[in-house]
Amino acid sequence: MTERRANPRMRALKGAKIFLPGHRSTVDCQVRNVSPAGAKLTLVSTVSVPDRFDLKLDQSDDLQPCQVAWRSLTEMGVRFARATDSQ
């Protein structure tokens, strides 16, 4: 299989939270691999997640805006969005 990503991803197993729009609800997930441009997330439950959300890694206070690139029932690939990207 040919790698199509511009930035190779490093394996990871980190806890994280998806902050849904409005930040009133969160969804637990795990980061399975990560690069400066994006990550693969495994969802703990099959909750519906919108195409854009903020991600907070455990052990961090920073929220990372994300855009879903692909998804399956329990996994998704996300691109890290910049603050200047349009919603």
C-alpha positions as CSV (number, residue, x, y, z in Angstrom):
1,M,0.0,0.0,0.0
2,T,1.3,3.4,-1.0
3,E,1.5,6.1,1.7
4,R,-0.5,9.1,0.4
5,R,-0.1,11.5,3.3
6,A,2.3,14.5,3.0
7,N,3.3,13.9,6.7
8,P,3.9,10.4,7.9
9,R,2.0,9.6,11.1
10,M,3.6,8.3,14.3
11,R,1.8,5.5,16.3
12,A,0.1,6.7,19.4
13,L,-2.3,5.5,22.1
14,K,-3.5,8.7,23.9
15,G,-6.8,9.5,25.5
16,A,-8.6,12.5,24.1
17,K,-12.0,14.2,24.1
18,I,-14.0,15.5,21.1
19,F,-15.7,18.8,22.0
20,L,-18.9,19.0,20.0
21,P,-20.0,22.5,18.7
22,G,-20.9,24.8,21.5
23,H,-18.6,22.7,23.8
24,R,-21.7,21.5,25.8
25,S,-21.0,17.9,25.2
26,T,-17.9,15.7,24.8
27,V,-17.1,12.3,23.3
28,D,-14.3,10.2,24.6
29,C,-11.8,8.8,22.0
30,Q,-8.3,7.5,21.6
31,V,-5.6,8.9,19.3
32,R,-4.1,5.9,17.4
33,N,-1.7,7.8,15.2
34,V,-0.8,11.4,14.8
35,S,1.2,13.8,12.6
36,P,1.5,17.6,12.5
37,A,-1.3,17.6,9.9
38,G,-3.8,15.1,11.4
39,A,-4.7,12.0,13.3
40,K,-6.6,8.8,13.4
41,L,-9.2,8.6,16.2
42,T,-10.9,5.5,17.6
43,L,-14.3,6.3,19.2
44,V,-15.2,4.7,22.5
45,S,-18.9,4.7,21.5
46,T,-20.8,5.0,18.2
47,V,-22.0,8.5,18.9
48,S,-22.6,10.7,15.9
49,V,-19.8,13.3,15.5
50,P,-20.1,16.3,13.2
51,D,-17.5,17.0,10.4
52,R,-15.9,19.8,12.4
53,F,-15.1,19.8,16.1
54,D,-12.4,20.6,18.6
55,L,-10.1,17.9,20.0
56,K,-8.4,18.0,23.4
57,L,-5.7,15.5,24.2
58,D,-5.5,14.2,27.8
59,Q,-2.6,16.0,29.6
60,S,-3.2,19.1,27.4
61,D,-5.2,22.3,27.9
62,D,-5.2,23.2,24.2
63,L,-8.1,22.6,21.9
64,Q,-7.2,21.6,18.3
65,P,-9.8,22.4,15.6
66,C,-10.4,19.3,13.4
67,Q,-12.1,18.5,10.1
68,V,-13.1,14.9,9.4
69,A,-11.3,13.4,6.3
70,W,-12.9,10.0,6.5
71,R,-14.9,7.9,8.9
72,S,-16.1,4.4,9.7
73,L,-18.4,3.2,12.5
74,T,-15.8,3.5,15.3
75,E,-12.8,5.3,13.6
76,M,-12.1,8.5,11.8
77,G,-9.3,10.3,10.2
78,V,-9.1,14.1,10.9
79,R,-7.1,17.0,9.5
80,F,-6.0,19.6,12.0
81,A,-7.7,22.9,10.9
82,R,-6.1,26.3,11.3
83,A,-7.9,29.0,13.1
84,T,-8.1,30.9,9.8
85,D,-10.0,28.0,8.0
86,S,-13.6,28.9,7.3
87,Q,-16.3,27.0,9.1
